[in-house]
Amino acid sequence: MTAVWLHMPVTLTVGDHTGNLGTLTIGPGDSVGPRLAGMLRDVAAACEATTAEGGGNDGTP
């Protein structure tokens, strides 16, 4: 039996802002929940780093 890998683009919309979070890859034996949670933790860390540097790229502080 051939192993199947699933690659899904993930976007997040908050209010009027939509961002591409990347691609979530799920392989044989992987659970979607933990993989998605890991991706969201990475996004949260990136947001925290951006906030610590003085805001985003949309002109808001």
Buried (B, 14 or more C-beta within 10 A) or exposed (E): EEEEEEEEEBEEEEEEEEEEBEEBEBEEEEEEEEBBEEBEEEBEEEEEEEEEEEEEEEEEE
